[in-house]
Amino acid sequence: MTSERPEAVERLDLHLVAVRLAHEAIWDLHDADRAGALRRGGEVGDGARRTDGGDRDSRALGEARRLRILWDGQGLLDPPAADATARRLKAEVDRVEPERRRLRELQNQIARRFPRVG
């Protein structure tokens, strides 16, 4: 595997970790505030499902995830191909950046519906 992770790999990996953490935090808050969630109908649950790396995030980042996996495998077997894949991955991550930011803001909006912690 190449010794240095491309910036696009770092950006994608950090996004996926942030999405997962936000999703888990939202569901923890949801569990802690069942009465409030019931008052809001199913809206919070639906919104939280969309933040888990599933639904919209998967559609927006599907190609980037595929290229990330491809890059990882090529790192050991074919470093020149890994470099080419890293360039394609960067272009794809740049292309989906507006959608990624929009989805992150959706997570923030959902989280703001819960009482402040701390």
Secondary structure, 3 states (H helix, E strand, C coil): CCCCCCHHHHHHHHHHHHHHHHHHHHHHHHHHCHHHHHHCCCHHHHHHHCCCCCHHHHHHHHHHHHHHHHHHHHHHHCHHHHHHHHHHHHHHHHHHHHHHHHHHHHHHHHHHCCCCCC
